[in-house]
Amino acid sequence: MGFMIPPLRKRVPGAKIVSLHAKYLPEAQDGLSPDAQWHPGTGIPIQEFLEREIDDCEASEIQLLEWRPALTVFGSTYLALIEESADFIKRNDANARTVKAFGPRWFKNFFRNLEIAGKIVLPERINRPVLVTGAGPGLESAIPQVKTHRGEFFILASASSLPALEANDIIPDMLVSTDGGAWAGFHLYESFRSSMGRFRGCLAAALTAALPSQCKTMPVLFISDGSFWQNTILEELSIPHIKLAQRGTVSASALDLAFTLTNEVFVAGMDFANHDIRSHTRPYSFDRLLEEKGQRLNPVYSQTYKRSTMLKAGKSYDIYAAWFKKQLSSYPGPVYSLGTNNPLFFSGPPAKPQKKAEEKFSVNFKTIDINSAVNLSGKAYSILEKKLKCHSFPEALREELGPLLSSRKVFSDG
């Protein structure tokens, strides 16, 4: 009923207070309203609501306060809210720590990617089912179906799944890359240096992703994470882009992107689990690293076993699966499964896409050329510096850029 709000505001002035109601929303009373509140009638999934209202921050900055008498009244519904909140806090904490560790690198990647932009793709809807391919071991079981129905799909492939697809003569229409770590380049290098690198489609990439300089030759669909600083720069530079929330895994971003392109989505290679000691499909870009380090006392088999054991102990796959289980209900349509995927994707028929022969299908997205003489990176720096000095915006910008810059001086006096 809001009776805790006044003493909380007095004890922790400036804190944002968010209330979660088990079954109904009480009438607002003066001085007893929180900053934001949720109840089942809002129609918004609880995780989506929390993501919208609470920025990434470490767990120590979020305090979960229970109203224990509600347990007697609402029972399992109340406990479910506590569990949802705890899951959100854990994920939020992981995101915040990731931002703290990789923020400066992501920031630099953003401006570097503006420098290598050559052709920018204009986003548009397509009239074909989209198949999203991950690099899980189950991708191998889906290959026969994919080859049989190749003409019926628009294939949206995570960059890590490209080697396995190309090895089976399957050329995707679009690659997705969102990882900001330097190792992400190994996946994209396959499309440039491999003797069978035949990919000629376009690349959908987060502006903070680590992209090789060769990407200048590829049409790129830029993805913004929706942050204030990114949107400010992109809008002032009039750079076409789409906005997708930062998810922490390329599989989630790929699904978000798929539903911006169409309403009928299939997945392959999304196991979120090891198959014995195998954690990824074959061939896989990182196999090169293991082979290079392989020796008599450290064979590739042993390295693969150690990697598999670490992944199981870290439970990262379990975290991804738990997140997807909650997220699937918020998508505009079902997600169908090809081959062996995590059981949460088995949403029933159709087992394959329904061919619509009367519809024309084209993967030739419209693009705009970026003049190489235009210093987009320099202009972006100038825009950000100007906004930081403006009294209207500095607070919002500094809150976002603080974790990214990590107290480093990024802007020079000239």
MARKOL-276278 format. One record per residue (C-alpha): x, y, z; residue number from 0. Coordinates in nm, 4 decimals. Layout:
{x = X	y = Y	z = Z	num = NUM}
...
end
This chain:
{x = 0.0000	y = 0.0000	z = 0.0000	num = 0}
{x = 0.3017	y = 0.2288	z = -0.0052	num = 1}
{x = 0.3425	y = 0.2719	z = 0.3698	num = 2}
{x = 0.7166	y = 0.1991	z = 0.3434	num = 3}
{x = 0.7793	y = 0.4742	z = 0.0853	num = 4}
{x = 0.8136	y = 0.7801	z = 0.3200	num = 5}
{x = 1.0586	y = 0.6165	z = 0.5653	num = 6}
{x = 1.2598	y = 0.4756	z = 0.2731	num = 7}
{x = 1.2881	y = 0.8162	z = 0.1082	num = 8}
{x = 1.3989	y = 0.9631	z = 0.4399	num = 9}
{x = 1.6557	y = 0.6923	z = 0.5056	num = 10}
{x = 1.7955	y = 0.6717	z = 0.1515	num = 11}
{x = 1.7344	y = 1.0081	z = -0.0164	num = 12}
{x = 1.7834	y = 1.0020	z = -0.3917	num = 13}
{x = 1.7295	y = 0.6283	z = -0.4262	num = 14}
{x = 1.4895	y = 0.5057	z = -0.6943	num = 15}
{x = 1.2045	y = 0.3025	z = -0.5437	num = 16}
{x = 1.0333	y = 0.0383	z = -0.7579	num = 17}
{x = 0.7302	y = -0.1541	z = -0.6271	num = 18}
{x = 0.6115	y = -0.4954	z = -0.7489	num = 19}
{x = 0.2524	y = -0.5918	z = -0.6717	num = 20}
{x = 0.1420	y = -0.9547	z = -0.6680	num = 21}
{x = -0.2126	y = -0.9174	z = -0.8024	num = 22}
{x = -0.3430	y = -0.5626	z = -0.8077	num = 23}
{x = -0.2378	y = -0.2003	z = -0.8018	num = 24}
{x = -0.3627	y = 0.0006	z = -0.5007	num = 25}
{x = -0.4980	y = 0.3504	z = -0.5516	num = 26}
{x = -0.2260	y = 0.6141	z = -0.5427	num = 27}
{x = -0.2147	y = 0.8165	z = -0.2224	num = 28}
{x = -0.0222	y = 1.1378	z = -0.1633	num = 29}
{x = 0.3362	y = 1.0692	z = -0.0618	num = 30}
{x = 0.2947	y = 0.6902	z = -0.0874	num = 31}
{x = 0.3723	y = 0.6406	z = -0.4586	num = 32}
{x = 0.7043	y = 0.4859	z = -0.5705	num = 33}
{x = 0.9008	y = 0.6003	z = -0.8737	num = 34}
{x = 0.7737	y = 0.3035	z = -1.0752	num = 35}
{x = 0.5457	y = 0.0107	z = -1.0044	num = 36}
{x = 0.4386	y = -0.3135	z = -1.1706	num = 37}
{x = 0.1425	y = -0.5458	z = -1.1364	num = 38}
{x = 0.0157	y = -0.8306	z = -1.3584	num = 39}
{x = -0.2408	y = -0.6042	z = -1.5237	num = 40}
{x = 0.0269	y = -0.3889	z = -1.6860	num = 41}
{x = 0.0759	y = -0.6551	z = -1.9546	num = 42}
{x = 0.4540	y = -0.6082	z = -1.9451	num = 43}
{x = 0.6755	y = -0.9092	z = -1.8568	num = 44}
{x = 0.8374	y = -0.8489	z = -1.5189	num = 45}
{x = 1.1908	y = -0.8855	z = -1.6564	num = 46}
{x = 1.1229	y = -0.6340	z = -1.9321	num = 47}
{x = 0.9816	y = -0.3901	z = -1.6763	num = 48}
{x = 1.2851	y = -0.4223	z = -1.4491	num = 49}
{x = 1.5264	y = -0.3818	z = -1.7416	num = 50}
{x = 1.3446	y = -0.0649	z = -1.8430	num = 51}
{x = 1.3356	y = 0.0875	z = -1.4960	num = 52}
{x = 1.6735	y = -0.0164	z = -1.3510	num = 53}
{x = 2.0014	y = 0.0600	z = -1.5245	num = 54}
{x = 2.2911	y = -0.1855	z = -1.5169	num = 55}
{x = 2.4478	y = -0.1697	z = -1.1722	num = 56}
{x = 2.6226	y = -0.4078	z = -0.9377	num = 57}
{x = 2.4149	y = -0.6153	z = -0.6982	num = 58}
{x = 2.5372	y = -0.4127	z = -0.3997	num = 59}
{x = 2.3516	y = -0.1087	z = -0.5378	num = 60}
{x = 2.0138	y = -0.2863	z = -0.5435	num = 61}
{x = 1.8327	y = -0.3731	z = -0.2226	num = 62}
{x = 1.5417	y = -0.6179	z = -0.2378	num = 63}
{x = 1.2945	y = -0.5488	z = 0.0434	num = 64}
{x = 1.0204	y = -0.8036	z = 0.1099	num = 65}
{x = 0.6793	y = -0.7436	z = 0.2616	num = 66}
{x = 0.6556	y = -1.0834	z = 0.4266	num = 67}
{x = 0.2854	y = -1.0686	z = 0.5268	num = 68}
{x = 0.2090	y = -1.0811	z = 0.1523	num = 69}
{x = 0.3392	y = -1.4382	z = 0.1471	num = 70}
{x = 0.0419	y = -1.5512	z = 0.3541	num = 71}
{x = -0.2033	y = -1.3841	z = 0.1164	num = 72}
{x = -0.0490	y = -1.4456	z = -0.2259	num = 73}
{x = 0.1641	y = -1.7569	z = -0.1693	num = 74}
{x = 0.3364	y = -1.8853	z = -0.4857	num = 75}
{x = 0.2648	y = -1.5622	z = -0.6764	num = 76}
{x = 0.4599	y = -1.3681	z = -0.4162	num = 77}
{x = 0.7468	y = -1.6188	z = -0.4215	num = 78}
{x = 0.7584	y = -1.6004	z = -0.8016	num = 79}
{x = 0.8077	y = -1.2212	z = -0.7801	num = 80}
{x = 1.0944	y = -1.2680	z = -0.5358	num = 81}
{x = 1.2558	y = -1.5247	z = -0.7668	num = 82}
{x = 1.2133	y = -1.3014	z = -1.0731	num = 83}
{x = 1.3669	y = -1.0095	z = -0.8848	num = 84}
{x = 1.6619	y = -1.2171	z = -0.7638	num = 85}
{x = 1.7262	y = -1.3467	z = -1.1169	num = 86}
{x = 1.7197	y = -0.9924	z = -1.2509	num = 87}
{x = 1.9638	y = -0.8706	z = -0.9863	num = 88}
{x = 2.2081	y = -1.1522	z = -1.0657	num = 89}
{x = 2.1940	y = -1.0809	z = -1.4388	num = 90}
{x = 2.2107	y = -0.7063	z = -1.3851	num = 91}
{x = 2.5157	y = -0.7524	z = -1.1644	num = 92}
{x = 2.6845	y = -0.9662	z = -1.4317	num = 93}
{x = 2.6066	y = -0.7032	z = -1.6970	num = 94}
{x = 2.7439	y = -0.4241	z = -1.4806	num = 95}
{x = 3.0671	y = -0.6114	z = -1.4141	num = 96}
{x = 3.1035	y = -0.6851	z = -1.7862	num = 97}
{x = 3.0546	y = -0.3173	z = -1.8707	num = 98}
{x = 3.3131	y = -0.2227	z = -1.6087	num = 99}
{x = 3.5656	y = -0.4681	z = -1.7527	num = 100}
{x = 3.5053	y = -0.4071	z = -2.1230	num = 101}
{x = 3.3543	y = -0.0567	z = -2.1287	num = 102}
{x = 3.6644	y = 0.1287	z = -2.2511	num = 103}
{x = 3.7123	y = -0.1290	z = -2.5283	num = 104}
{x = 3.3489	y = -0.0985	z = -2.6384	num = 105}
{x = 3.3799	y = 0.2787	z = -2.6423	num = 106}
{x = 3.6859	y = 0.2653	z = -2.8670	num = 107}
{x = 3.5209	y = 0.0048	z = -3.0925	num = 108}
{x = 3.2271	y = 0.2408	z = -3.1524	num = 109}
{x = 3.4461	y = 0.5137	z = -3.3014	num = 110}
{x = 3.6697	y = 0.2688	z = -3.4862	num = 111}
{x = 3.3659	y = 0.1092	z = -3.6521	num = 112}
{x = 3.2517	y = 0.4503	z = -3.7738	num = 113}
{x = 3.5936	y = 0.4876	z = -3.9375	num = 114}
{x = 3.5676	y = 0.1606	z = -4.1312	num = 115}
{x = 3.2063	y = 0.2109	z = -4.2416	num = 116}
{x = 3.1815	y = 0.1873	z = -4.6201	num = 117}
{x = 2.8272	y = 0.0800	z = -4.7090	num = 118}
{x = 2.5474	y = 0.1071	z = -4.4534	num = 119}
{x = 2.2403	y = -0.1135	z = -4.4898	num = 120}
{x = 1.8950	y = 0.0392	z = -4.4618	num = 121}
{x = 1.6829	y = -0.1912	z = -4.2414	num = 122}
{x = 1.3621	y = -0.3268	z = -4.3940	num = 123}
{x = 1.1174	y = -0.6155	z = -4.3504	num = 124}
{x = 1.1438	y = -0.9326	z = -4.5596	num = 125}
{x = 0.8690	y = -1.1686	z = -4.6750	num = 126}
{x = 1.0389	y = -1.4934	z = -4.5789	num = 127}
{x = 1.0930	y = -1.6992	z = -4.2604	num = 128}
{x = 1.4248	y = -1.6246	z = -4.0894	num = 129}
{x = 1.6494	y = -1.9047	z = -3.9697	num = 130}
{x = 1.8862	y = -1.7982	z = -3.6907	num = 131}
{x = 2.1927	y = -2.0228	z = -3.6617	num = 132}
{x = 2.4032	y = -2.0446	z = -3.3489	num = 133}
{x = 2.7286	y = -2.2357	z = -3.3069	num = 134}
{x = 2.5983	y = -2.5028	z = -3.0700	num = 135}
{x = 2.6711	y = -2.8723	z = -3.1420	num = 136}
{x = 2.3092	y = -2.9215	z = -3.2487	num = 137}
{x = 2.3693	y = -2.7195	z = -3.5655	num = 138}
{x = 2.5208	y = -3.0296	z = -3.7234	num = 139}
{x = 2.1923	y = -3.2211	z = -3.6861	num = 140}
{x = 2.0025	y = -2.9401	z = -3.8602	num = 141}
{x = 2.2327	y = -2.9183	z = -4.1640	num = 142}
{x = 2.0365	y = -3.1718	z = -4.3814	num = 143}
{x = 1.7080	y = -2.9841	z = -4.3257	num = 144}
{x = 1.8718	y = -2.6490	z = -4.3894	num = 145}
{x = 2.0203	y = -2.7694	z = -4.7178	num = 146}
{x = 1.6896	y = -2.9211	z = -4.8300	num = 147}
{x = 1.4896	y = -2.6047	z = -4.7607	num = 148}
{x = 1.7630	y = -2.3479	z = -4.8218	num = 149}
{x = 1.5580	y = -2.1498	z = -5.0731	num = 150}
{x = 1.2749	y = -2.1022	z = -4.8270	num = 151}
{x = 1.4845	y = -1.9352	z = -4.5573	num = 152}
{x = 1.6579	y = -1.6067	z = -4.5007	num = 153}
{x = 1.9561	y = -1.7315	z = -4.3003	num = 154}
{x = 2.0720	y = -1.5006	z = -4.0228	num = 155}
{x = 2.3915	y = -1.6589	z = -3.8914	num = 156}
{x = 2.5915	y = -1.5761	z = -3.5834	num = 157}
{x = 2.9460	y = -1.5149	z = -3.7041	num = 158}
{x = 3.0685	y = -1.8129	z = -3.5004	num = 159}
{x = 2.8447	y = -2.0504	z = -3.7020	num = 160}
{x = 2.9809	y = -1.9401	z = -4.0414	num = 161}
{x = 3.2649	y = -2.1982	z = -4.0693	num = 162}
{x = 3.0248	y = -2.4886	z = -4.0105	num = 163}
{x = 2.7735	y = -2.3516	z = -4.2619	num = 164}
{x = 3.0331	y = -2.2875	z = -4.5306	num = 165}
{x = 3.1838	y = -2.6330	z = -4.4774	num = 166}
{x = 2.8435	y = -2.7716	z = -4.5762	num = 167}
{x = 2.7980	y = -2.5411	z = -4.8779	num = 168}
{x = 2.5424	y = -2.3229	z = -4.6990	num = 169}
{x = 2.6006	y = -1.9525	z = -4.7528	num = 170}
{x = 2.4013	y = -1.7313	z = -4.5123	num = 171}
{x = 2.2327	y = -1.4089	z = -4.6167	num = 172}
{x = 2.3451	y = -1.2081	z = -4.3144	num = 173}
{x = 2.6004	y = -1.2440	z = -4.0350	num = 174}
{x = 2.5535	y = -1.1098	z = -3.6833	num = 175}
{x = 2.8401	y = -0.9947	z = -3.4615	num = 176}
{x = 2.7937	y = -0.8213	z = -3.1245	num = 177}
{x = 3.0963	y = -0.9281	z = -2.9174	num = 178}
{x = 3.3339	y = -0.6475	z = -2.8276	num = 179}
{x = 3.6272	y = -0.8725	z = -2.7356	num = 180}
{x = 3.9246	y = -0.9026	z = -2.9682	num = 181}
{x = 3.8671	y = -1.2784	z = -2.9987	num = 182}
{x = 3.5397	y = -1.2108	z = -3.1870	num = 183}
{x = 3.7471	y = -1.1289	z = -3.4924	num = 184}
{x = 3.8423	y = -1.4936	z = -3.5312	num = 185}
{x = 3.4863	y = -1.5724	z = -3.6403	num = 186}
{x = 3.4747	y = -1.2957	z = -3.9005	num = 187}
{x = 3.8230	y = -1.3687	z = -4.0338	num = 188}
{x = 3.6852	y = -1.6946	z = -4.1739	num = 189}
{x = 3.4766	y = -1.5014	z = -4.4259	num = 190}
{x = 3.7859	y = -1.3149	z = -4.5514	num = 191}
{x = 4.0855	y = -1.5484	z = -4.5391	num = 192}
{x = 3.9375	y = -1.8962	z = -4.5778	num = 193}
{x = 3.9938	y = -2.0601	z = -4.9146	num = 194}
{x = 3.6219	y = -2.1344	z = -4.9201	num = 195}
{x = 3.5118	y = -1.7988	z = -4.7824	num = 196}
{x = 3.2227	y = -1.7281	z = -5.0173	num = 197}
{x = 3.0033	y = -1.5124	z = -4.7976	num = 198}
{x = 2.8848	y = -1.2104	z = -4.9942	num = 199}
{x = 2.5892	y = -1.0993	z = -4.7837	num = 200}
{x = 2.5734	y = -0.8188	z = -4.5317	num = 201}
{x = 2.6865	y = -0.7916	z = -4.1714	num = 202}
{x = 2.4637	y = -0.6863	z = -3.8826	num = 203}
{x = 2.6981	y = -0.5568	z = -3.6154	num = 204}
{x = 2.6743	y = -0.3815	z = -3.2838	num = 205}
{x = 2.8585	y = -0.0529	z = -3.3007	num = 206}
{x = 3.0595	y = -0.1673	z = -2.9993	num = 207}
{x = 3.1594	y = -0.4993	z = -3.1614	num = 208}
{x = 3.5196	y = -0.5835	z = -3.2495	num = 209}
{x = 3.5204	y = -0.5717	z = -3.6300	num = 210}
{x = 3.8214	y = -0.6412	z = -3.8559	num = 211}
{x = 3.9193	y = -0.3593	z = -4.0912	num = 212}
{x = 3.8161	y = -0.5819	z = -4.3850	num = 213}
{x = 3.4543	y = -0.5134	z = -4.2911	num = 214}
{x = 3.4868	y = -0.1879	z = -4.4844	num = 215}
{x = 3.4202	y = -0.3967	z = -4.7968	num = 216}
{x = 3.0938	y = -0.5361	z = -4.6559	num = 217}
{x = 2.7507	y = -0.3715	z = -4.6333	num = 218}
{x = 2.6872	y = -0.3258	z = -4.2589	num = 219}
{x = 2.3594	y = -0.2934	z = -4.0725	num = 220}
{x = 2.4546	y = -0.1052	z = -3.7567	num = 221}
{x = 2.2943	y = -0.1982	z = -3.4238	num = 222}
{x = 2.2689	y = 0.0565	z = -3.1443	num = 223}
{x = 2.2096	y = -0.0570	z = -2.7874	num = 224}
{x = 1.9635	y = 0.2291	z = -2.7400	num = 225}
{x = 2.1860	y = 0.4230	z = -2.5006	num = 226}
{x = 2.1561	y = 0.7995	z = -2.4953	num = 227}
{x = 2.5122	y = 0.8641	z = -2.6087	num = 228}
{x = 2.4929	y = 0.6268	z = -2.9073	num = 229}
{x = 2.1536	y = 0.7531	z = -3.0211	num = 230}
{x = 2.2696	y = 1.1144	z = -2.9929	num = 231}
{x = 2.5692	y = 1.0558	z = -3.2211	num = 232}
{x = 2.3878	y = 0.8381	z = -3.4759	num = 233}
{x = 2.0927	y = 1.0745	z = -3.5082	num = 234}
{x = 2.3088	y = 1.3840	z = -3.5507	num = 235}
{x = 2.5197	y = 1.2046	z = -3.8126	num = 236}
{x = 2.2021	y = 1.0705	z = -3.9818	num = 237}
{x = 2.3386	y = 0.7138	z = -3.9815	num = 238}
{x = 2.0674	y = 0.4493	z = -4.0399	num = 239}
{x = 2.0563	y = 0.1876	z = -3.7636	num = 240}
{x = 1.8279	y = -0.0301	z = -3.5563	num = 241}
{x = 1.7978	y = -0.0284	z = -3.1779	num = 242}
{x = 1.8356	y = -0.3560	z = -2.9899	num = 243}
{x = 1.8952	y = -0.3917	z = -2.6187	num = 244}
{x = 2.2361	y = -0.5231	z = -2.5162	num = 245}
{x = 2.1873	y = -0.8911	z = -2.4299	num = 246}
{x = 2.5297	y = -1.0322	z = -2.3471	num = 247}
{x = 2.5054	y = -1.3145	z = -2.6018	num = 248}
{x = 2.4897	y = -1.2928	z = -2.9795	num = 249}
{x = 2.2148	y = -1.5590	z = -2.9896	num = 250}
{x = 1.9731	y = -1.3308	z = -2.8056	num = 251}
{x = 2.0626	y = -1.0313	z = -3.0219	num = 252}
{x = 2.0173	y = -1.2434	z = -3.3345	num = 253}
{x = 1.6656	y = -1.3437	z = -3.2255	num = 254}
{x = 1.5777	y = -0.9813	z = -3.1503	num = 255}
{x = 1.7035	y = -0.8872	z = -3.4962	num = 256}
{x = 1.5133	y = -1.1737	z = -3.6615	num = 257}
{x = 1.1836	y = -1.0456	z = -3.5254	num = 258}
{x = 1.2557	y = -0.6986	z = -3.6626	num = 259}
{x = 1.2876	y = -0.8593	z = -4.0069	num = 260}
{x = 0.9916	y = -1.1013	z = -4.0007	num = 261}
{x = 0.7360	y = -1.2708	z = -3.7750	num = 262}
{x = 0.8256	y = -1.6347	z = -3.8549	num = 263}
{x = 1.1518	y = -1.7396	z = -3.6924	num = 264}
{x = 1.3379	y = -2.0721	z = -3.6727	num = 265}
{x = 1.6558	y = -2.1564	z = -3.4814	num = 266}
{x = 1.9342	y = -2.4107	z = -3.5230	num = 267}
{x = 2.2471	y = -2.4637	z = -3.3147	num = 268}
{x = 2.1067	y = -2.3117	z = -2.9950	num = 269}
{x = 2.1725	y = -2.5932	z = -2.7466	num = 270}
{x = 2.2932	y = -2.3946	z = -2.4438	num = 271}
{x = 2.4569	y = -2.7188	z = -2.3367	num = 272}
{x = 2.7585	y = -2.9382	z = -2.4060	num = 273}
{x = 2.7292	y = -3.2592	z = -2.6047	num = 274}
{x = 2.9705	y = -3.4778	z = -2.4081	num = 275}
{x = 3.2882	y = -3.2643	z = -2.4268	num = 276}
{x = 3.1804	y = -3.0702	z = -2.7358	num = 277}
{x = 3.0638	y = -2.7150	z = -2.6675	num = 278}
{x = 3.0388	y = -2.5959	z = -3.0284	num = 279}
{x = 2.9638	y = -2.7185	z = -3.3775	num = 280}
{x = 3.2420	y = -2.8326	z = -3.6128	num = 281}
{x = 3.4378	y = -2.6735	z = -3.7701	num = 282}
{x = 3.4686	y = -2.3820	z = -3.5288	num = 283}
{x = 3.6917	y = -2.0746	z = -3.5474	num = 284}
{x = 3.8561	y = -2.1279	z = -3.2078	num = 285}
{x = 3.9655	y = -2.4763	z = -3.3138	num = 286}
{x = 4.2636	y = -2.3059	z = -3.4768	num = 287}
{x = 4.3756	y = -2.1715	z = -3.1384	num = 288}
{x = 4.3538	y = -2.5136	z = -2.9749	num = 289}
{x = 4.5417	y = -2.6764	z = -3.2613	num = 290}
{x = 4.8207	y = -2.4189	z = -3.2423	num = 291}
{x = 4.8615	y = -2.4820	z = -2.8675	num = 292}
{x = 4.8382	y = -2.8589	z = -2.9073	num = 293}
{x = 5.1439	y = -3.0652	z = -2.8165	num = 294}
{x = 5.2321	y = -3.4093	z = -2.6814	num = 295}
{x = 5.1683	y = -3.3097	z = -2.3180	num = 296}
{x = 4.8690	y = -3.0884	z = -2.4029	num = 297}
{x = 4.6771	y = -3.2511	z = -2.6894	num = 298}
{x = 4.3709	y = -3.0888	z = -2.8441	num = 299}
{x = 4.1469	y = -3.3533	z = -2.6865	num = 300}
{x = 4.2644	y = -3.2571	z = -2.3382	num = 301}
{x = 4.2166	y = -2.8857	z = -2.4089	num = 302}
{x = 3.8636	y = -2.9546	z = -2.5317	num = 303}
{x = 3.7882	y = -3.1521	z = -2.2165	num = 304}
{x = 3.9165	y = -2.8693	z = -1.9929	num = 305}
{x = 3.7136	y = -2.6107	z = -2.1825	num = 306}
{x = 3.3997	y = -2.8224	z = -2.1543	num = 307}
{x = 3.4537	y = -2.8708	z = -1.7799	num = 308}
{x = 3.4990	y = -2.4956	z = -1.7264	num = 309}
{x = 3.1797	y = -2.4150	z = -1.9174	num = 310}
{x = 2.9818	y = -2.6639	z = -1.7112	num = 311}
{x = 3.1247	y = -2.5301	z = -1.3842	num = 312}
{x = 3.0537	y = -2.1687	z = -1.4826	num = 313}
{x = 2.6884	y = -2.2529	z = -1.5611	num = 314}
{x = 2.6786	y = -1.9794	z = -1.8281	num = 315}
{x = 2.4667	y = -2.2022	z = -2.0528	num = 316}
{x = 2.2149	y = -2.2495	z = -1.7716	num = 317}
{x = 2.1920	y = -1.8724	z = -1.7296	num = 318}
{x = 2.1280	y = -1.8234	z = -2.1021	num = 319}
{x = 1.8611	y = -2.0941	z = -2.1081	num = 320}
{x = 1.6847	y = -1.9496	z = -1.8018	num = 321}
{x = 1.6834	y = -1.6043	z = -1.9603	num = 322}
{x = 1.5436	y = -1.7333	z = -2.2924	num = 323}
{x = 1.2713	y = -1.9277	z = -2.1119	num = 324}
{x = 1.1397	y = -1.5995	z = -1.9710	num = 325}
{x = 1.2079	y = -1.3956	z = -2.2846	num = 326}
{x = 1.0276	y = -1.6168	z = -2.5379	num = 327}
{x = 0.6850	y = -1.5005	z = -2.4215	num = 328}
{x = 0.7698	y = -1.1395	z = -2.5100	num = 329}
{x = 0.8456	y = -1.2141	z = -2.8785	num = 330}
{x = 0.5686	y = -1.1337	z = -3.1308	num = 331}
{x = 0.5609	y = -1.4941	z = -3.2516	num = 332}
{x = 0.6772	y = -1.8480	z = -3.1681	num = 333}
{x = 1.0320	y = -1.9686	z = -3.2234	num = 334}
{x = 1.0457	y = -2.3000	z = -3.4123	num = 335}
{x = 1.3296	y = -2.5486	z = -3.3891	num = 336}
{x = 1.5355	y = -2.7227	z = -3.6578	num = 337}
{x = 1.7635	y = -3.0055	z = -3.5500	num = 338}
{x = 1.8733	y = -3.0436	z = -3.1884	num = 339}
{x = 1.8202	y = -2.7280	z = -2.9843	num = 340}
{x = 1.7490	y = -2.6564	z = -2.6221	num = 341}
{x = 1.4043	y = -2.8062	z = -2.5396	num = 342}
{x = 1.2604	y = -2.4626	z = -2.4639	num = 343}
{x = 1.2507	y = -2.3928	z = -2.8407	num = 344}
{x = 1.0341	y = -2.6976	z = -2.9231	num = 345}
{x = 0.7166	y = -2.5021	z = -2.9797	num = 346}
{x = 0.5465	y = -2.7524	z = -3.2104	num = 347}
{x = 0.4691	y = -2.7391	z = -3.5820	num = 348}
{x = 0.5562	y = -2.6349	z = -3.8416	num = 349}
{x = 0.8556	y = -2.8687	z = -3.8633	num = 350}
{x = 0.9774	y = -2.6753	z = -4.1669	num = 351}
{x = 0.8910	y = -2.3394	z = -4.3190	num = 352}
{x = 0.5799	y = -2.3165	z = -4.5300	num = 353}
{x = 0.6822	y = -2.2296	z = -4.8840	num = 354}
{x = 0.4980	y = -1.9355	z = -5.0364	num = 355}
{x = 0.5700	y = -1.9656	z = -5.4051	num = 356}
{x = 0.3591	y = -1.6633	z = -5.4991	num = 357}
{x = 0.5796	y = -1.4284	z = -5.2984	num = 358}
{x = 0.8952	y = -1.2797	z = -5.4436	num = 359}
{x = 1.2034	y = -1.3043	z = -5.2262	num = 360}
{x = 1.5000	y = -1.0719	z = -5.2412	num = 361}
{x = 1.7945	y = -1.0298	z = -5.0074	num = 362}
{x = 1.9267	y = -0.7183	z = -5.1769	num = 363}
{x = 1.8923	y = -0.4623	z = -4.9014	num = 364}
{x = 1.9223	y = -0.0993	z = -4.9992	num = 365}
{x = 2.2474	y = 0.0630	z = -4.8926	num = 366}
{x = 2.4037	y = 0.4061	z = -4.8755	num = 367}
{x = 2.7696	y = 0.4747	z = -4.9461	num = 368}
{x = 2.9828	y = 0.6605	z = -4.6930	num = 369}
{x = 3.2269	y = 0.9064	z = -4.8459	num = 370}
{x = 3.5740	y = 0.7984	z = -4.7332	num = 371}
{x = 3.6708	y = 1.1656	z = -4.7012	num = 372}
{x = 3.4084	y = 1.2186	z = -4.4312	num = 373}
{x = 3.5667	y = 1.1774	z = -4.0903	num = 374}
{x = 3.2687	y = 1.0204	z = -3.9106	num = 375}
{x = 3.4763	y = 0.9274	z = -3.6100	num = 376}
{x = 3.6045	y = 1.2806	z = -3.5632	num = 377}
{x = 3.2559	y = 1.4266	z = -3.6026	num = 378}
{x = 3.1212	y = 1.1780	z = -3.3477	num = 379}
{x = 3.3864	y = 1.2830	z = -3.0932	num = 380}
{x = 3.2978	y = 1.6488	z = -3.1508	num = 381}
{x = 2.9263	y = 1.5804	z = -3.0994	num = 382}
{x = 2.9914	y = 1.4008	z = -2.7723	num = 383}
{x = 3.2281	y = 1.6688	z = -2.6423	num = 384}
{x = 2.9765	y = 1.9374	z = -2.7289	num = 385}
{x = 2.6955	y = 1.7536	z = -2.5484	num = 386}
{x = 2.9085	y = 1.6942	z = -2.2410	num = 387}
{x = 2.9624	y = 2.0711	z = -2.2123	num = 388}
{x = 2.5926	y = 2.1429	z = -2.2594	num = 389}
{x = 2.4005	y = 2.2005	z = -1.9359	num = 390}
{x = 2.0902	y = 2.0247	z = -2.0727	num = 391}
{x = 2.2426	y = 1.6805	z = -2.1186	num = 392}
{x = 2.5592	y = 1.6198	z = -1.9144	num = 393}
{x = 2.3956	y = 1.4217	z = -1.6327	num = 394}
{x = 2.2408	y = 1.1573	z = -1.8605	num = 395}
{x = 2.5589	y = 1.1304	z = -2.0655	num = 396}
{x = 2.7925	y = 1.1091	z = -1.7681	num = 397}
{x = 2.5857	y = 0.8348	z = -1.6054	num = 398}
{x = 2.6222	y = 0.6211	z = -1.9188	num = 399}
{x = 2.9803	y = 0.7091	z = -2.0058	num = 400}
{x = 3.1209	y = 0.6789	z = -1.6543	num = 401}
{x = 3.1446	y = 0.2957	z = -1.6562	num = 402}
{x = 3.2588	y = 0.2961	z = -2.0196	num = 403}
{x = 3.5431	y = 0.5403	z = -1.9767	num = 404}
{x = 3.6557	y = 0.3963	z = -1.6449	num = 405}
{x = 3.8033	y = 0.7294	z = -1.5295	num = 406}
{x = 4.0303	y = 0.7481	z = -1.8316	num = 407}
{x = 4.0812	y = 1.0701	z = -2.0226	num = 408}
{x = 3.9440	y = 0.9933	z = -2.3684	num = 409}
{x = 3.8813	y = 1.3388	z = -2.5094	num = 410}
{x = 4.1813	y = 1.5538	z = -2.5905	num = 411}
{x = 4.1862	y = 1.9333	z = -2.5877	num = 412}
{x = 4.2079	y = 1.9430	z = -2.9635	num = 413}
end
